Amino acid sequence: MKKGQIMEGKVERVDFPNKGIVRTDEGIVTVKNTIPGQNIRFSISKKRSGRAEGRLLEVLQPSELETRTSACGKFPACGGCTWQSMSYENQLSMKAGQVKRLLEPVLCAAGRKNGDSESELCVVGQEGFDTESESCTAGQAERSHESEMAMAGIFDGIRPSPQEFQYRNKMEFSFGDEYKDGPLSLGLHKRGSHYDVLTVSDCQLVHPDMTAILTATLDFFREKDIPYYHKMTHEGTLRHLLLRRSQSTGEVLVCLVTAGAGAEYSGNKPKVTSENRKKEEESAKLPQMGNLTTQMENLTELWNEYTKAILSLQLEGRIAGILHMLNNSVADVVQSEQTTVLYGQDYFYETLLGLRFKITPFSFFQTNSQGAEVLYSVAREFVMEKKEDVLPEKANVIFDLYSGTGTIAQILAPIAKKVIGVEIVEEAVAAARENAVINGLDNCTFIAGDVLKVLDTISDRPDFIVLDPPRDGIHPKALQKIIAYGAPRILYISCKPTSLARDLEVLLANGYQAERICCVDMFPQTANIETCCSLRRIK
């Protein structure tokens, strides 16, 4: 097997997050963007340490799982979706299987068999199981039955999103062109490309209101002949269109992100928002790269015209605010160094499980509002399951680590005497405090800082710990500090099962036992999945 070699084969399965496993006479190859059962042609793109990766060239024969026509005209070229041609039921089954394959060997190696922590240790062999690899190590065949038994009685399966389509409440669209020197486009990146942008005028992941705003924005700037910002040359103006929509009220925030000069060009004094308050000083030091912007005449009128164009749209919901954001960073990220409110306000409110949350352009909030209600209901269910054991008469302390804007903390607040949330992003902590006031909760404390350092400053000891870390999981030193508390129970919520598997191995080795595991599909049509794991300390 050599790099560049063209091969053919059948996809046996797809491992998390999007690793199609193809077995050939020369070894196993991982090929992304495939579906189990497809016969494919691919080229070897990488080969090292006995592992090979391939690039999909052609689907020679579709899978029997591809039972429907994709709802979006850009699929599969667009990188936003992965499995639109599969039924939602098959998507759920595949995701649940991926999580089970990752967690089963971890539980088995820790001695869990047939749901019984006191049973005989599972036979694991000398070779370990690599949760990040695309294939199993040599010892897996002998222990596959034991691994399956390890999940018996504790795996609750997968809970679907209430909405299969139109569920996203936030989208970051990019300006660009579909091909070099082509007309202006606005949408999502072409699969496998950092530069080509497909105009997704029929994206099925968002509400039609968002599609209408995207189309109107593209038409407006095409007519004005304003160029997009080139990531290589750092020339041009238009960068991103950030849209957020409230599921409960239908309110929409429209955020146009451009490169260019500061607010003095428009004659408008920018409103100081939570997103730019601490960036003004740094912004003043940045070079002004948007020379094309400064050459355009009467920019104030341009933004007024754009505002009128958006407000004239016939939407199901309504526009809560239209914002112009300045971003001169060379990094291809959606951020604001300076924000001007062109219309309305820079926030709206979302309701979740009876609580209200203030949402600003960069608020940390689940992108699937109804799916978030399912996820947090599972979390509350797992916490309340043994309430009589660890939360008697609301006399205990809950830690919500990596708390974001405090959503989970506030949902759990009614069943605890005190909830302490820790989050490294200061803007998120400020929002959490404000949301707690809005919801009339006086038993929530939110601390800004790195969990690794903040835990040394807290005098309270938790009776229950909720962990909802970023995709990469928990820092090993922070995890040891968490374990040292000896909390009777822990709830780990993970958006990346491979990180959960790694951290779970440490937790199980330090006296905890997994009691319940449940997946929640927050992202239909994509390769992502949320997993809740409830643990109890047994020694």
LONU-21956 format. One record per residue (C-alpha): residue in one letter; x, y, z. Coordinates in steps of 0.2 Angstrom, whole numbers, plus 2048, in hexadecimal, padded with zeros to 3 digits. Each point is the difference from the previous one (the first is absolute). Layout:
BEGIN
['a' [X Y Z]];
...
END
This chain:
BEGIN
['m' [800 800 800]];
['k' [808 810 7FA]];
['k' [7FB 813 801]];
['g' [7F6 804 7F1]];
['q' [7FB 7EE 7FC]];
['i' [7EE 7FE 7FA]];
['m' [7F6 7F3 808]];
['e' [7EE 7F9 801]];
['g' [7F7 7F9 80E]];
['k' [7F0 7FF 80B]];
['v' [7FD 80A 80F]];
['e' [7FD 7F4 80F]];
['r' [7FB 80D 80D]];
['v' [802 812 804]];
['d' [809 804 811]];
['f' [7FE 811 809]];
['p' [801 80D 7FA]];
['n' [800 7FC 7ED]];
['k' [80D 7F2 7FD]];
['g' [7FA 7F4 7F3]];
['i' [809 7EF 803]];
['v' [805 7F7 7F0]];
['r' [809 7EF 801]];
['t' [80C 7FC 7F1]];
['d' [80C 7F2 7FD]];
['e' [80E 80C 805]];
['g' [7F8 806 810]];
['i' [7F3 80B 807]];
['v' [7FD 812 7F9]];
['t' [7F6 80E 808]];
['v' [7F6 80A 7F3]];
['k' [7F5 80F 806]];
['n' [7EF 805 7F9]];
['t' [7FA 7EF 7FD]];
['i' [7F1 7F5 805]];
['p' [800 7EE 806]];
['g' [7FE 7F4 7F1]];
['q' [806 80C 7F2]];
['n' [80C 7F9 7F4]];
['i' [80D 80E 7FD]];
['r' [80F 805 7F6]];
['f' [80D 809 80A]];
['s' [812 806 800]];
['i' [80C 7FD 80E]];
['s' [804 812 807]];
['k' [80A 7FB 810]];
['k' [809 7F0 806]];
['r' [809 800 810]];
['s' [803 7F5 810]];
['g' [7F6 7F2 7F7]];
['r' [7F1 80B 7FD]];
['a' [7FA 806 7EF]];
['e' [7F3 80E 7FC]];
['g' [7F8 801 7EF]];
['r' [7F7 80E 7F7]];
['l' [7EF 7FC 7F8]];
['l' [800 801 7ED]];
['e' [7F0 7F8 7FB]];
['v' [7F2 7F6 807]];
['l' [7FF 7F1 7F5]];
['q' [7F0 7F9 807]];
['p' [7F5 808 80D]];
['s' [7FC 7F8 811]];
['e' [7F0 7F8 804]];
['l' [7FE 80C 80E]];
['e' [7FF 80F 7F3]];
['t' [7ED 7FF 7FF]];
['r' [7FB 812 7FC]];
['t' [805 80E 7F5]];
['s' [809 80E 809]];
['a' [7F5 80F 805]];
['c' [80E 80D 7FC]];
['g' [805 803 7EE]];
['k' [813 803 805]];
['f' [801 7EF 809]];
['p' [80D 7F7 800]];
['a' [80B 80E 7F9]];
['c' [7FD 80B 80F]];
['g' [809 7FC 810]];
['g' [7F2 804 80C]];
['c' [7F7 7EF 7FF]];
['t' [807 7EE 7FF]];
['w' [7F1 7F4 800]];
['q' [7F1 808 7F8]];
['s' [7FE 7F1 7F4]];
['m' [7FD 7F5 80F]];
['s' [7EF 7FF 80A]];
['y' [801 808 811]];
['e' [7FD 7F0 808]];
['n' [80F 7F9 7F8]];
['q' [80A 80F 805]];
['l' [7FB 7FE 812]];
['s' [804 7ED 800]];
['m' [812 804 7F8]];
['k' [804 80D 80D]];
['a' [7FB 7F6 80F]];
['g' [80A 7F2 7F9]];
['q' [80F 80B 7FF]];
['v' [7FF 806 812]];
['k' [7FE 7EE 806]];
['r' [80F 7FA 7F6]];
['l' [80A 80E 808]];
['l' [7FA 7FD 812]];
['e' [7FE 7ED 801]];
['p' [813 7FC 801]];
['v' [803 80E 80D]];
['l' [7F2 7F9 80B]];
['c' [806 7EE 7FD]];
['a' [812 804 804]];
['a' [7FA 807 811]];
['g' [7F8 7F0 805]];
['r' [7EE 803 7FB]];
['k' [7F7 7F1 7F9]];
['n' [7EE 7FE 7FD]];
['g' [7FC 810 809]];
['d' [807 7F9 811]];
['s' [80E 809 808]];
['e' [804 7F1 80B]];
['s' [802 7F3 7F2]];
['e' [810 7F9 7FA]];
['l' [80C 80B 7F7]];
['c' [7FE 800 7ED]];
['v' [80E 7F7 7F6]];
['v' [808 80E 7F7]];
['g' [810 7F9 7F9]];
['q' [811 808 7FF]];
['e' [7FD 80C 7F3]];
['g' [7F5 810 805]];
['f' [7F2 808 7F7]];
['d' [804 810 7F8]];
['t' [7F0 80B 800]];
['e' [807 80C 7F3]];
['s' [805 7F3 7F3]];
['e' [7F5 7FB 7F1]];
['s' [802 7ED 804]];
['c' [801 7F5 80F]];
['t' [810 7F9 807]];
['a' [804 7EE 7FF]];
['g' [7F8 7FB 811]];
['q' [7EF 807 7FB]];
['a' [7F9 7F0 7F7]];
['e' [802 7F6 810]];
['r' [7F7 80C 80B]];
['s' [7F3 806 7F4]];
['h' [7F2 7F6 809]];
['e' [807 806 811]];
['s' [800 812 7FA]];
['e' [7EE 7FF 7FB]];
['m' [7FB 7F9 810]];
['a' [808 80F 809]];
['m' [7F3 80B 7F9]];
['a' [7F1 7F5 805]];
['g' [7F4 808 80C]];
['i' [808 811 800]];
['f' [7FF 806 7EE]];
['d' [7EF 80A 7FD]];
['g' [803 801 7ED]];
['i' [7FE 810 7F7]];
['r' [7F2 80D 801]];
['p' [7FC 809 7F0]];
['s' [7FF 813 7FD]];
['p' [7EE 806 800]];
['q' [804 808 7EF]];
['e' [809 7F6 7F2]];
['f' [802 810 7F5]];
['q' [7FF 813 803]];
['y' [807 7FD 812]];
['r' [80F 80C 800]];
['n' [7FE 810 809]];
['k' [811 807 7FB]];
['m' [80A 800 7F0]];
['e' [810 808 7FA]];
['f' [800 802 7EE]];
['s' [80F 805 7F6]];
['f' [803 80C 7F1]];
['g' [80A 7FA 7F2]];
['d' [7FF 7F8 7EF]];
['e' [7FB 7EF 7FA]];
['y' [80F 7FF 7F5]];
['k' [80F 80B 7FD]];
['d' [7FB 812 7FA]];
['g' [7EE 7FA 7FF]];
['p' [7F1 80B 806]];
['l' [7FD 804 812]];
['s' [7F9 7F2 80A]];
['l' [7FA 7FF 812]];
['g' [7FE 7EF 809]];
['l' [80A 7F2 806]];
['h' [811 7F9 7FB]];
['k' [800 7F3 7F2]];
['r' [805 7EF 808]];
['g' [813 7FE 801]];
['s' [803 812 7FC]];
['h' [806 80F 80A]];
['y' [7FC 80C 7F3]];
['d' [7F2 7FC 7F4]];
['v' [7EF 805 807]];
['l' [7EF 7F9 7FB]];
['t' [7F1 80B 800]];
['v' [7F4 7F6 80B]];
['s' [7EF 808 7FB]];
['d' [7F6 7F0 805]];
['c' [80A 7FB 80F]];
['q' [7F5 7F4 80A]];
['l' [808 802 811]];
['v' [7F9 812 802]];
['h' [7F0 808 801]];
['p' [7F9 808 7F0]];
['d' [802 811 808]];
['m' [813 7FE 800]];
['t' [800 7FA 7EE]];
['a' [7F6 810 7FB]];
['i' [80D 80B 809]];
['l' [80F 7F7 7F8]];
['t' [7F8 802 7EF]];
['a' [7FC 812 802]];
['t' [811 804 807]];
['l' [809 7F7 7F1]];
['d' [7F5 809 7F3]];
['f' [803 811 809]];
['f' [813 7FF 800]];
['r' [801 7F8 7EE]];
['e' [7F6 80F 7FA]];
['k' [80C 80C 809]];
['d' [80F 7F6 7F9]];
['i' [808 800 811]];
['p' [80E 7F3 801]];
['y' [803 7F2 80D]];
['y' [80F 800 80B]];
['h' [80E 7F5 7F9]];
['k' [808 7F5 80D]];
['m' [810 7FF 7F7]];
['t' [803 812 7FA]];
['h' [7F6 808 80F]];
['e' [7F7 80C 7F3]];
['g' [7ED 802 7FF]];
['t' [7F2 804 80B]];
['l' [7F2 7F3 803]];
['r' [805 7F2 80C]];
['h' [7F1 7F8 809]];
['l' [7EE 800 803]];
['l' [7FB 7FA 812]];
['l' [7EE 7FC 803]];
['r' [7F8 7FB 810]];
['r' [7ED 7FC 802]];
['s' [7F6 7FD 80F]];
['q' [7F6 7F0 7FF]];
['s' [7F3 807 80D]];
['t' [7FD 812 7F9]];
['g' [806 7FF 7EE]];
['e' [80B 80F 803]];
['v' [810 801 7F5]];
['l' [811 809 802]];
['v' [808 804 7F0]];
['c' [813 803 802]];
['l' [80A 806 7F1]];
['v' [813 7FE 802]];
['t' [80C 809 7F5]];
['a' [812 806 7FF]];
['g' [803 813 7FF]];
['a' [803 810 80A]];
['g' [7F9 804 811]];
['a' [7EF 808 804]];
['e' [805 811 7FB]];
['y' [7FD 7FC 7EE]];
['s' [7ED 7FE 803]];
['g' [7FD 80F 80B]];
['n' [7F7 7F4 80C]];
['k' [807 7FE 812]];
['p' [801 7ED 803]];
['k' [7F6 7F9 80E]];
['v' [80C 7F8 80D]];
['t' [7F9 7EE 802]];
['s' [806 7F2 80A]];
['e' [809 7F9 7F1]];
['n' [80B 80F 7FD]];
['r' [802 809 811]];
['k' [811 7F8 803]];
['k' [806 800 7EE]];
['e' [800 813 7FC]];
['e' [812 803 806]];
['e' [807 7F1 7F6]];
['s' [7F6 805 7F1]];
['a' [808 811 800]];
['k' [811 7F8 7FE]];
['l' [7FB 7F6 7F1]];
['p' [804 804 7EE]];
['q' [7F2 806 7F5]];
['m' [7FF 7F4 7F2]];
['g' [7F0 804 7F8]];
['n' [806 80D 7F3]];
['l' [7F3 7FC 7F4]];
['t' [7F3 804 80D]];
['t' [807 811 803]];
['q' [7FF 804 7ED]];
['m' [7ED 7FD 800]];
['e' [7F5 810 801]];
['n' [7F4 804 80D]];
['l' [801 7F0 80B]];
['t' [7F3 807 80C]];
['e' [7F4 7FF 7F1]];
['l' [806 7EF 7FC]];
['w' [7FC 7F9 811]];
['n' [7EF 809 800]];
['e' [7FB 7F8 7F0]];
['y' [805 7EF 806]];
['t' [7F6 802 80F]];
['k' [7F1 805 7F6]];
['a' [802 7F1 7F5]];
['i' [800 7F4 80F]];
['l' [7F2 808 808]];
['s' [7F5 7FF 7F0]];
['l' [801 7ED 800]];
['q' [7F0 7F7 804]];
['l' [805 7F4 80E]];
['e' [7F7 7F4 80B]];
['g' [809 808 80F]];
['r' [807 812 802]];
['i' [811 808 800]];
['a' [806 804 812]];
['g' [80F 809 7FA]];
['i' [80C 803 7F2]];
['l' [812 802 804]];
['h' [810 805 7F6]];
['m' [810 7F8 808]];
['l' [811 804 7FB]];
['n' [80D 7F3 800]];
['n' [812 803 7F9]];
['s' [808 7F0 807]];
['v' [809 7F6 7F3]];
['a' [7F9 7F0 808]];
['d' [7F0 7F9 7F8]];
['v' [7F5 801 80F]];
['v' [7F0 809 803]];
['q' [803 80D 80D]];
['s' [7FE 813 803]];
['e' [80C 80D 805]];
['q' [7F3 80D 7FF]];
['t' [7ED 7FF 7FE]];
['t' [7F4 80D 7FA]];
['v' [7ED 7FD 803]];
['l' [7F8 805 7EF]];
['y' [7EF 7FC 806]];
['g' [7F7 7F9 810]];
['q' [80A 7F8 80D]];
['d' [80F 7F4 802]];
['y' [7F6 7F2 809]];
['f' [7F0 7F6 801]];
['y' [7F9 7F4 80D]];
['e' [7FF 7ED 7FE]];
['t' [7F5 7F5 80B]];
['l' [806 7EF 806]];
['l' [7F7 7F4 80C]];
['g' [7F6 80F 807]];
['l' [810 80B 802]];
['r' [805 810 7F6]];
['f' [811 803 7F9]];
['k' [807 80F 7F9]];
['i' [808 7FC 7EF]];
['t' [80D 80C 7F8]];
['p' [80A 7FD 7F0]];
['f' [80E 7F6 808]];
['s' [7F6 7F8 80F]];
['f' [805 7EE 804]];
['f' [7F0 7F8 7FD]];
['q' [7FB 7EF 7F8]];
['t' [7FC 802 7EE]];
['n' [7F1 7F5 800]];
['s' [7F4 808 80D]];
['q' [7F3 7F1 800]];
['g' [80E 7F4 800]];
['a' [808 809 80F]];
['e' [7EF 7FD 80A]];
['v' [802 7EE 7FD]];
['l' [813 800 805]];
['y' [7FC 80A 810]];
['s' [7F1 7F5 804]];
['v' [80B 7F1 7FF]];
['a' [80D 809 80B]];
['r' [7F3 804 80D]];
['e' [7F9 7EF 7FF]];
['f' [811 7F8 804]];
['v' [803 80C 80E]];
['m' [7EE 7FE 808]];
['e' [801 7ED 7FE]];
['k' [809 7FD 811]];
['k' [7FA 811 808]];
['e' [7FC 7F8 810]];
['d' [812 7F9 802]];
['v' [80A 810 7FC]];
['l' [7F4 80F 800]];
['p' [7F6 7FF 810]];
['e' [7F5 80F 804]];
['k' [80A 80B 7F4]];
['a' [80F 7FF 80C]];
['n' [80E 7FD 7F3]];
['v' [80C 809 7F5]];
['i' [801 7FD 7ED]];
['f' [80F 805 7F5]];
['d' [7FC 804 7EE]];
['l' [811 800 7F8]];
['y' [803 808 7EF]];
['s' [7EF 808 803]];
['g' [7FF 80B 7F1]];
['t' [7F2 80C 802]];
['g' [7F9 7F6 80F]];
['t' [7F2 7F7 7F7]];
['i' [803 7F0 809]];
['a' [803 808 811]];
['q' [7F0 809 7FF]];
['i' [7F6 7F1 7FB]];
['l' [807 7F7 80F]];
['a' [7FF 80E 80C]];
['p' [7EE 7FC 807]];
['i' [807 7EF 807]];
['a' [80F 807 809]];
['k' [805 80B 80E]];
['k' [80E 808 7F5]];
['v' [806 7FE 7EF]];
['i' [812 806 7FB]];
['g' [804 802 7EE]];
['v' [811 803 7F9]];
['e' [804 806 7EE]];
['i' [810 807 7F9]];
['v' [7F7 80C 7F4]];
['e' [7FC 810 809]];
['e' [7F2 805 7F5]];
['a' [7F7 7F0 802]];
['v' [802 802 813]];
['a' [7F8 811 7FF]];
['a' [7F2 7F9 7F6]];
['a' [7FD 7F2 80D]];
['r' [7FF 80C 80E]];
['e' [7F4 80B 7F6]];
['n' [7F5 7F1 7FC]];
['a' [7FF 7FA 812]];
['v' [7F9 811 805]];
['i' [7F4 7FF 7F1]];
['n' [7FA 7EF 807]];
['g' [7FF 806 812]];
['l' [80E 7F3 806]];
['d' [80A 806 80F]];
['n' [809 7F0 803]];
['c' [80B 800 7F1]];
['t' [812 806 800]];
['f' [80A 802 7F0]];
['i' [813 802 800]];
['a' [80B 805 7F1]];
['g' [810 7F6 7FE]];
['d' [808 7F0 7FB]];
['v' [7F9 7F1 809]];
['l' [812 7FA 804]];
['k' [804 810 80A]];
['v' [7EF 805 807]];
['l' [7FD 7F0 809]];
['d' [80E 804 80C]];
['t' [7F7 810 805]];
['i' [7EF 7F8 804]];
['s' [7FD 7FC 812]];
['d' [7F0 7F6 7FD]];
['r' [800 7EE 7FD]];
['p' [7F4 7F8 7F3]];
['d' [7F4 7F2 803]];
['f' [7FC 800 7ED]];
['i' [80B 805 7F2]];
['v' [7FA 804 7EE]];
['l' [80E 800 7F3]];
['d' [7FC 807 7EF]];
['p' [811 804 7F8]];
['p' [806 806 7EF]];
['r' [802 7F3 7F2]];
['d' [812 7FB 806]];
['g' [7FA 7FB 811]];
['i' [807 804 811]];
['h' [812 804 803]];
['p' [808 7F1 809]];
['k' [806 80B 80F]];
['a' [7EE 807 802]];
['l' [7F9 7EF 7FF]];
['q' [80B 7FA 80E]];
['k' [7FA 80F 80B]];
['i' [7EE 7FC 7FC]];
['i' [802 7EE 805]];
['a' [809 805 810]];
['y' [7EF 808 806]];
['g' [7F9 7EE 802]];
['a' [7EF 806 7FB]];
['p' [7F3 7F2 801]];
['r' [7FA 803 7EE]];
['i' [806 808 7F0]];
['l' [7F6 804 7F0]];
['y' [80C 802 7F1]];
['i' [7F8 808 7F1]];
['s' [80B 7FE 7F0]];
['c' [7FE 806 7EE]];
['k' [80F 7F5 7FB]];
['p' [7FF 7EE 805]];
['t' [812 7FD 7FD]];
['s' [804 80D 80D]];
['l' [7F3 7F8 80C]];
['a' [808 7EF 7FD]];
['r' [811 806 805]];
['d' [7FA 809 810]];
['l' [7F4 7F2 805]];
['e' [80F 7F4 800]];
['v' [808 80B 80E]];
['l' [7F0 802 80A]];
['l' [7FD 7EE 800]];
['a' [812 7FC 805]];
['n' [7FD 80C 80F]];
['g' [7F1 7F9 808]];
['y' [7F2 805 7F6]];
['q' [7F3 7F4 7F7]];
['a' [7F6 805 7F1]];
['e' [7ED 7FE 804]];
['r' [7F7 807 7F1]];
['i' [805 805 7EF]];
['c' [7F5 809 7F3]];
['c' [803 808 7EF]];
['v' [7F6 80F 7FB]];
['d' [800 805 7ED]];
['m' [802 813 800]];
['f' [806 800 7EE]];
['p' [7F6 7F6 7F4]];
['q' [808 7FE 7EE]];
['t' [811 802 808]];
['a' [80E 7F5 808]];
['n' [7FE 809 811]];
['i' [7F8 7F8 810]];
['e' [7FE 805 812]];
['t' [802 7F3 80D]];
['c' [7FB 800 813]];
['c' [809 7F4 80C]];
['s' [7FA 7FF 812]];
['l' [80D 7F9 80C]];
['r' [800 7FB 813]];
['r' [80F 7FF 80B]];
['i' [801 7EE 807]];
['k' [811 801 809]];
END
